[in-house]
Amino acid sequence: MPAQSGIALSIVILAAGQGKRMKSDLPKVLQPLAGKPLLRHVIDTARQLQPESLHVVYGHGGERVREALATAGVSSWCLQAEQLGTGHAVQQALPALRDGDLVLILYGDVPLVSADTLRALVALAGPKTMSLLTVMLDDPTGYGRIVRDARGKVRRIVEQKDATVRERKIREGNTGVMVVPVKWLRRWLGKLKNSNAQGEYYLTDIIAMAVRDKVGVAPLVAPTGAEVLGVNDKLQLAELEAHYRAARARELMLAGVTVVDPARVDVRGTLRTGRDVFIDANVVFEGDVELGDRVHVGPNCVLRDCRIEHDVRVQSHCVIEEATVGPGSIIGPFARLRPGAALAAEVHIGNFVEVKNSSMAQGAKANHLAYVGDATVGARVNIGAGTIIANYDGANKHHTTIGDDAHTGSNSVLVAPITVGEGATIGAGSTVTRTVPPGKLTVARAKQLTLDGWKRPSKVRKP
């Protein structure tokens, strides 16, 4: 994305922190937020700016971080072997940057900053102007303070541990996010000193250098504090999760979706919705989910990588994964659609029914306690309560075909591979192992016997 001046933009993401306060074996930038690593959120936002190149400075977690983000579109990975401060971290990426470019510096543990905010920040920078994202805080404890002069111009940034009592009262905090001309950045980083309370090379020290070199410093105050929140422990991670959840719920409601409780809906991916969609409490969306017009999702459901077409009602406590549900269908309660389930219009899947790698044609029903696996089910088929399709022989999966208008009686077992003809009826309690002819009743069960004179065994009394 070109800046206002037309200069090319590169992006550097600092992601080398260890995150000791997480008390976790998982590197901090791989901690999950809304179902994906913190660093992935930052990378995905950065890529929306269409930079010339994108570089990640990594350290703690090493190859584990690189492997987890191998498909994220990173131009280069820059190792920071020693943790000597943010200035030192940026130095590791300098060889990959061109002097004629601008560089946007982001942080792998600040995942909620928006692309719109970053675009505005980039637009403020130029060949002899750097831009700086700041934030107004009621309690700025822990943040570097933005020191301005009497005319409101930024003069420097002072870190919390190095600030005077007066400087600590400043409410404007440093987010660390900035856009800098690479030519000037290279010069300033070479002059950094670590003579401070932390003994580190602070990237923030380049602000004072810019002022001395008469390079403009253009501040931009973040629209909300939530955008620039960082993560240091699991408590802060949960707070960010709440901010993320609230933002996604707000987007849904502004798009016309009825969300019963915005605090209890989780969108952990992409959710596309039609008109008059209703989402009840404790619903989780993961991956890529599409809801058609007038879809009703009941409470306590999980929908992952699925497409739900118009006028579908998903009752409570359902799990739908990598499946499609046709218009007018009713799912649940307590139903599970596994990968490969493809339901046509007006299909009914009831309580404690599981469908996997199977297609069910229009009007087919499995209303109670059934398993449909590796099957092609015709139109208007009725799968009786307790029916299972035995698709697995212990080594291989086998397919079952059930023709239109067939009915299976309760507690039936269809042992695949098998074909059930159109209009066939299977008697309750049957175990069917051969082709069922169309239009006829097939019964496959042992003959009922009553044994006269039989006595139930009695317990032997202990002496």
C-alpha positions as CSV (number, residue, x, y, z in Angstrom):
1,M,0.0,0.0,0.0
2,P,1.6,3.3,-1.0
3,A,1.7,6.1,1.5
4,Q,0.3,9.6,0.6
5,S,3.7,10.4,-0.8
6,G,3.7,7.3,-3.1
7,I,6.6,5.7,-1.3
8,A,6.5,1.9,-1.1
9,L,5.5,0.4,2.3
10,S,7.2,-2.5,4.1
11,I,6.0,-3.9,7.4
12,V,8.0,-5.3,10.3
13,I,6.3,-7.3,13.1
14,L,8.1,-7.7,16.4
15,A,7.3,-11.1,17.7
16,A,10.4,-12.3,19.7
17,G,9.1,-11.9,23.3
18,Q,9.1,-14.9,25.6
19,G,5.9,-14.1,27.5
20,K,7.0,-15.5,30.9
21,R,3.8,-14.2,32.6
22,M,1.8,-16.5,30.3
23,K,3.2,-19.5,32.4
24,S,2.8,-21.6,29.2
25,D,5.0,-23.8,27.1
26,L,3.4,-22.2,24.0
27,P,5.2,-19.1,22.8
28,K,3.3,-15.9,23.5
29,V,2.6,-15.0,19.9
30,L,1.1,-18.4,19.3
31,Q,-1.4,-18.1,22.2
32,P,-4.9,-18.3,20.7
33,L,-7.3,-15.4,20.3
34,A,-10.7,-16.3,18.7
35,G,-9.2,-19.6,17.6
36,K,-6.0,-18.4,15.9
37,P,-2.6,-17.3,17.1
38,L,-2.1,-13.7,18.2
39,L,0.6,-13.3,15.6
40,R,-1.7,-14.5,12.8
41,H,-4.2,-11.8,13.7
42,V,-1.4,-9.2,13.2
43,I,-0.2,-10.7,10.0
44,D,-3.7,-10.9,8.5
45,T,-4.3,-7.2,9.3
46,A,-0.9,-6.2,7.9
47,R,-1.6,-8.0,4.6
48,Q,-4.8,-5.9,4.2
49,L,-2.4,-2.9,3.6
50,Q,-0.8,-4.8,0.6
51,P,2.8,-4.0,1.6
52,E,5.7,-4.5,-0.7
53,S,7.2,-6.9,1.9
54,L,6.3,-8.2,5.4
55,H,9.0,-9.3,7.9
56,V,8.7,-11.0,11.3
57,V,11.3,-10.7,13.9
58,Y,11.1,-13.9,16.0
59,G,13.0,-15.3,18.9
60,H,11.4,-17.3,21.7
61,G,9.7,-20.4,20.2
62,G,12.0,-20.3,17.2
63,E,11.1,-22.8,14.6
64,R,7.8,-23.5,16.3
65,V,6.6,-20.0,15.5
66,R,7.8,-20.2,11.9
67,E,6.2,-23.6,11.4
68,A,2.9,-22.4,12.8
69,L,2.8,-19.4,10.4
70,A,4.4,-21.1,7.4
71,T,1.5,-20.3,5.2
72,A,0.9,-16.7,6.4
73,G,2.7,-15.0,3.5
74,V,5.7,-13.7,5.4
75,S,8.5,-12.4,3.2
76,S,11.3,-13.1,5.6
77,W,11.8,-14.3,9.2
78,C,14.5,-12.4,11.1
79,L,15.9,-14.0,14.2
80,Q,16.6,-12.0,17.4
81,A,18.8,-14.4,19.3
82,E,19.2,-12.0,22.3
83,Q,16.4,-10.0,23.8
84,L,18.1,-6.6,24.0
85,G,15.0,-4.3,23.4
86,T,12.7,-3.1,20.7
87,G,15.4,-1.1,19.0
88,H,17.6,-4.1,18.8
89,A,14.7,-6.2,17.5
90,V,14.1,-3.8,14.6
91,Q,17.8,-3.8,13.7
92,Q,17.4,-7.5,12.9
93,A,15.1,-6.7,10.0
94,L,17.1,-3.7,8.6
95,P,19.0,-5.8,6.1
96,A,15.7,-6.7,4.4
97,L,14.5,-3.1,4.1
98,R,15.1,-0.6,1.3
99,D,16.2,2.9,2.1
100,G,13.6,4.5,-0.2
101,D,10.7,2.8,1.6
102,L,8.6,3.5,4.6
103,V,8.3,0.8,7.2
104,L,5.4,0.2,9.5
105,I,6.4,-1.4,12.8
106,L,3.8,-3.6,14.5
107,Y,3.8,-6.0,17.4
108,G,2.9,-9.7,17.5
109,D,1.1,-9.4,20.8
110,V,-1.1,-6.4,19.8
111,P,-3.7,-8.2,17.7
112,L,-6.7,-5.9,17.6
113,V,-5.3,-2.8,15.8
114,S,-7.5,-2.3,12.7
115,A,-6.5,-1.9,9.1
116,D,-8.3,1.4,8.9
117,T,-6.3,2.8,11.7
118,L,-3.1,1.6,10.2
119,R,-4.0,3.1,6.8
120,A,-4.6,6.5,8.4
121,L,-1.2,6.2,10.2
122,V,0.6,5.3,7.0
123,A,-1.0,8.3,5.2
124,L,0.6,10.7,7.7
125,A,4.2,9.6,6.9
126,G,6.5,10.7,4.1
127,P,10.1,11.1,3.1
128,K,10.9,13.4,6.0
129,T,7.9,12.6,8.3
130,M,7.4,9.7,10.6
131,S,4.0,8.9,12.2
132,L,3.3,7.5,15.6
133,L,0.2,5.8,17.0
134,T,-0.7,7.0,20.6
135,V,-3.6,6.2,22.9
136,M,-5.3,8.2,25.6
137,L,-5.6,6.2,28.9
138,D,-7.3,6.8,32.2
139,D,-4.5,4.8,33.8
140,P,-1.3,4.8,31.7
141,T,0.7,2.8,34.2
142,G,3.3,0.7,32.3
143,Y,3.1,2.7,29.1
144,G,5.8,5.1,27.8
145,R,4.5,8.7,27.9
146,I,4.2,11.0,24.9
147,V,5.9,14.2,25.9
148,R,4.7,17.2,23.9
149,D,5.8,20.8,23.9
150,A,3.6,23.9,24.6
151,R,2.4,23.9,20.9
152,G,1.3,20.2,21.2
153,K,4.1,18.8,19.1
154,V,5.6,15.5,20.1
155,R,9.2,16.0,21.5
156,R,10.0,12.5,22.8
157,I,8.8,9.4,24.5
158,V,9.8,8.5,28.1
159,E,9.4,5.0,29.4
160,Q,7.6,4.4,32.7
161,K,10.7,3.4,34.6
162,D,12.6,6.5,33.4
163,A,9.8,9.0,33.8
164,T,9.7,11.8,36.4
165,V,6.7,12.2,38.7
166,R,5.3,14.9,36.5
167,E,5.8,12.8,33.3
168,R,4.0,9.9,34.9
169,K,0.9,12.0,35.1
170,I,0.7,12.3,31.3
171,R,-2.3,10.3,30.0
172,E,-1.2,9.9,26.4
173,G,0.6,6.6,26.1
174,N,2.9,5.1,23.4
175,T,1.6,2.1,21.5
176,G,4.9,1.4,19.8
177,V,3.2,1.3,16.4
178,M,4.9,3.7,14.0
179,V,5.7,4.4,10.4
180,V,9.3,5.5,9.7
181,P,11.3,6.3,6.5
182,V,13.8,3.5,6.3
183,K,16.7,5.8,5.5
184,W,16.2,7.7,8.7
185,L,15.4,4.6,10.7
186,R,18.7,3.0,9.7
187,R,20.6,6.1,10.8
188,W,18.8,6.4,14.2
189,L,19.1,2.8,15.1
190,G,22.8,3.0,14.7
191,K,22.9,5.7,17.4
192,L,20.8,4.0,20.1
193,K,22.2,3.6,23.6
194,N,21.1,1.3,26.4
195,S,21.8,3.7,29.2
196,N,18.4,3.4,30.8
197,A,16.7,1.6,33.7
198,Q,16.2,-1.5,31.6
199,G,19.6,-1.6,30.0
200,E,17.9,-2.0,26.6
201,Y,17.9,-0.3,23.2
202,Y,14.6,1.5,23.1
203,L,13.0,2.0,19.7
204,T,11.1,4.9,21.3
205,D,14.4,6.9,21.6
206,I,14.3,7.6,17.8
207,I,11.5,10.1,18.4
208,A,13.9,12.5,20.1
209,M,16.4,11.9,17.3
210,A,13.8,12.7,14.7
211,V,13.0,16.0,16.5
212,R,16.7,16.9,16.6
213,D,17.1,16.1,12.9
214,K,14.0,18.2,12.1
215,V,12.1,15.1,10.8
216,G,8.4,15.6,11.4
217,V,6.6,13.4,14.0
218,A,2.9,13.1,13.2
219,P,0.9,11.6,16.0
220,L,-2.4,9.7,15.5
221,V,-4.5,9.0,18.6
222,A,-6.0,5.5,18.4
223,P,-9.9,5.5,18.1
224,T,-10.2,3.1,21.1
225,G,-7.9,1.8,23.7
226,A,-9.0,-1.8,22.9
227,E,-7.3,-1.6,19.5
228,V,-3.8,-1.2,21.0
229,L,-4.1,-3.5,24.0
230,G,-1.1,-5.9,24.3
231,V,-1.0,-9.3,25.9
232,N,1.3,-10.3,28.7
233,D,-0.7,-12.9,30.7
234,K,-3.8,-15.1,30.5
235,L,-5.9,-12.4,32.2
236,Q,-5.1,-9.9,29.5
237,L,-5.7,-12.6,26.9
238,A,-9.2,-13.1,28.2
239,E,-9.8,-9.3,28.2
240,L,-8.8,-9.2,24.6
241,E,-11.0,-12.1,23.8
242,A,-13.9,-10.2,25.3
243,H,-13.1,-7.1,23.2
244,Y,-12.9,-9.2,20.1
245,R,-16.1,-11.0,20.8
246,A,-17.9,-7.7,21.5
247,A,-16.6,-6.2,18.2
248,R,-17.8,-9.2,16.1
249,A,-21.2,-9.2,17.8
250,R,-21.6,-5.5,17.2
251,E,-20.8,-6.1,13.5
252,L,-23.5,-8.8,13.3
253,M,-26.1,-6.7,15.0
254,L,-25.4,-3.7,12.7
255,A,-25.8,-6.1,9.8
256,G,-29.3,-6.9,11.0
257,V,-28.6,-10.1,12.9
258,T,-30.6,-10.7,16.1
259,V,-28.0,-11.7,18.7
260,V,-29.7,-12.6,22.0
261,D,-26.7,-12.0,24.2
262,P,-23.7,-10.3,22.5
263,A,-21.4,-11.4,25.4
264,R,-22.2,-15.1,24.6
265,V,-21.5,-15.4,20.9
266,D,-18.1,-16.2,19.6
267,V,-17.0,-15.7,16.0
268,R,-13.7,-17.4,15.5
269,G,-13.3,-16.9,11.7
270,T,-15.5,-15.6,8.9
271,L,-19.3,-15.5,9.3
272,R,-21.5,-14.4,6.5
273,T,-25.2,-13.8,7.2
274,G,-28.4,-13.2,5.3
275,R,-31.4,-11.2,6.4
276,D,-33.4,-11.8,9.6
277,V,-30.9,-14.3,11.1
278,F,-31.4,-15.2,14.8
279,I,-28.5,-16.4,17.0
280,D,-29.2,-17.5,20.5
281,A,-26.8,-17.6,23.5
282,N,-23.6,-19.6,23.7
283,V,-23.1,-20.2,20.0
284,V,-19.6,-20.6,18.5
285,F,-18.7,-20.1,14.9
286,E,-15.4,-21.3,13.7
287,G,-13.7,-21.2,10.3
288,D,-15.8,-20.2,7.3
289,V,-19.5,-20.2,8.0
290,E,-22.4,-18.9,5.9
291,L,-26.0,-18.5,7.2
292,G,-28.8,-17.8,4.7
293,D,-31.9,-15.7,5.2
294,R,-34.0,-16.4,8.3
295,V,-31.7,-19.0,9.7
296,H,-32.4,-19.7,13.4
297,V,-29.5,-21.0,15.5
298,G,-30.5,-22.2,19.0
299,P,-28.4,-22.0,22.1
300,N,-25.2,-24.0,22.8
301,C,-24.3,-24.8,19.2
302,V,-21.0,-25.1,17.4
303,L,-20.9,-24.4,13.7
304,R,-17.6,-24.9,11.9
305,D,-16.8,-24.5,8.1
306,C,-20.3,-25.0,7.0
307,R,-23.1,-23.5,4.9
308,I,-26.6,-23.2,6.2
309,E,-29.1,-22.2,3.6
310,H,-32.4,-20.2,3.9
311,D,-35.0,-20.9,6.5
312,V,-33.1,-23.6,8.4
313,R,-33.7,-24.1,12.1
314,V,-30.8,-25.4,14.1
315,Q,-32.1,-26.4,17.5
316,S,-30.1,-26.3,20.6
317,H,-26.9,-28.3,21.4
318,C,-25.9,-29.1,17.8
319,V,-22.5,-29.5,16.3
320,I,-22.2,-28.9,12.5
321,E,-18.7,-29.3,10.9
322,E,-17.8,-29.1,7.2
323,A,-21.4,-29.8,6.2
324,T,-24.1,-28.2,4.1
325,V,-27.7,-27.9,5.1
326,G,-30.4,-27.2,2.5
327,P,-33.2,-24.7,2.8
328,G,-36.1,-25.4,5.2
329,S,-34.3,-28.2,7.1
330,I,-34.6,-28.8,10.8
331,I,-31.5,-29.9,12.7
332,G,-31.5,-31.1,16.3
333,P,-31.6,-30.7,19.2
334,F,-28.5,-32.6,20.1
335,A,-27.6,-33.5,16.5
336,R,-24.1,-33.8,14.9
337,L,-23.3,-33.2,11.3
338,R,-19.8,-34.4,10.5
339,P,-17.5,-33.6,7.5
340,G,-19.1,-34.5,4.2
341,A,-22.7,-34.3,5.4
342,A,-24.7,-32.8,2.5
343,L,-28.4,-32.3,3.2
344,A,-30.9,-31.2,0.6
345,A,-34.1,-29.1,1.2
346,E,-36.4,-29.9,4.1
347,V,-34.4,-32.6,5.6
348,H,-35.1,-33.4,9.3
349,I,-32.2,-34.5,11.6
350,G,-33.4,-35.1,15.1
351,N,-32.0,-35.6,18.6
352,F,-28.9,-37.8,18.9
353,V,-28.6,-38.4,15.2
354,E,-25.2,-38.3,13.5
355,V,-24.6,-37.9,9.8
356,K,-21.1,-38.3,8.3
357,N,-19.9,-38.2,4.7
358,S,-23.5,-38.8,3.4
359,S,-26.0,-37.0,1.2
360,M,-29.7,-36.9,2.1
361,A,-32.1,-35.9,-0.6
362,Q,-35.2,-33.6,-0.2
363,G,-37.5,-34.5,2.6
364,A,-35.4,-37.3,4.1
365,K,-35.8,-37.7,7.8
366,A,-33.7,-39.3,10.7
367,N,-35.5,-38.0,13.7
368,H,-34.2,-40.1,16.6
369,L,-31.0,-41.9,17.7
370,A,-29.5,-42.8,14.4
371,Y,-26.2,-43.0,12.6
372,V,-25.9,-42.3,8.9
373,G,-22.4,-42.8,7.6
374,D,-21.0,-43.1,4.0
375,A,-24.5,-43.3,2.5
376,T,-26.6,-41.9,-0.3
377,V,-30.1,-41.4,1.1
378,G,-32.9,-40.7,-1.3
379,A,-35.9,-38.3,-1.1
380,R,-38.5,-38.8,1.6
381,V,-36.6,-41.6,3.2
382,N,-37.5,-42.2,6.8
383,I,-34.7,-43.5,9.0
384,G,-36.3,-45.1,12.0
385,A,-35.3,-44.6,15.6
386,G,-32.2,-46.6,16.6
387,T,-31.2,-47.3,13.0
388,I,-27.5,-47.4,12.2
389,I,-25.6,-47.9,9.0
390,A,-22.7,-50.2,9.8
391,N,-20.2,-48.7,7.3
392,Y,-16.9,-49.9,8.9
393,D,-15.6,-53.5,8.8
394,G,-12.7,-52.8,11.1
395,A,-10.4,-51.9,8.2
396,N,-12.3,-50.2,5.4
397,K,-15.4,-48.0,5.0
398,H,-18.2,-49.2,2.7
399,H,-21.1,-47.3,1.0
400,T,-24.8,-47.7,1.4
401,T,-27.5,-46.5,-1.1
402,I,-31.1,-46.0,0.1
403,G,-33.7,-45.3,-2.7
404,D,-36.4,-42.8,-2.6
405,D,-39.4,-43.3,-0.2
406,A,-37.7,-46.2,1.7
407,H,-38.4,-46.7,5.4
408,T,-36.3,-48.4,8.0
409,G,-37.9,-49.8,11.1
410,S,-36.7,-49.0,14.6
411,N,-33.5,-50.6,15.8
412,S,-32.4,-51.7,12.3
413,V,-28.8,-52.3,11.2
414,L,-27.8,-51.9,7.6
415,V,-24.5,-53.6,7.0
416,A,-22.6,-51.9,4.2
417,P,-22.0,-52.3,1.3
418,I,-25.7,-52.6,0.7
419,T,-28.5,-51.2,-1.5
420,V,-32.1,-50.6,-0.3
421,G,-34.5,-50.2,-3.2
422,E,-37.0,-47.4,-3.7
423,G,-40.1,-47.7,-1.5
424,A,-38.7,-50.6,0.4
425,T,-39.6,-51.1,4.1
426,I,-37.2,-52.8,6.6
427,G,-38.9,-54.3,9.6
428,A,-38.0,-53.2,13.1
429,G,-35.1,-55.0,14.7
430,S,-33.7,-56.2,11.4
431,T,-30.0,-56.7,10.6
432,V,-29.8,-56.4,6.8
433,T,-26.7,-57.7,5.0
434,R,-28.0,-58.2,1.4
435,T,-29.8,-56.0,-1.2
436,V,-33.3,-55.0,-0.2
437,P,-35.7,-55.1,-3.1
438,P,-37.8,-52.1,-4.0
439,G,-41.4,-51.8,-2.8
440,K,-41.4,-54.8,-0.4
441,L,-41.1,-55.5,3.3
442,T,-37.9,-57.1,4.3
443,V,-37.5,-58.6,7.8
444,A,-34.2,-60.0,9.0
445,R,-34.4,-61.1,12.6
446,A,-34.4,-64.3,14.6
447,K,-37.7,-66.1,15.1
448,Q,-39.3,-65.3,18.4
449,L,-39.4,-68.2,20.8
450,T,-41.0,-68.7,24.2
451,L,-39.5,-71.6,26.2
452,D,-41.9,-73.3,28.6
453,G,-40.5,-74.5,31.9
454,W,-37.5,-72.1,31.8
455,K,-36.5,-70.6,35.1
456,R,-34.4,-67.6,35.8
457,P,-31.2,-68.5,37.6
458,S,-31.1,-67.6,41.3
459,K,-28.3,-66.3,43.4
460,V,-26.4,-68.8,45.4
461,R,-26.7,-67.9,49.1
462,K,-23.4,-67.5,50.9
463,P,-23.0,-69.5,54.0
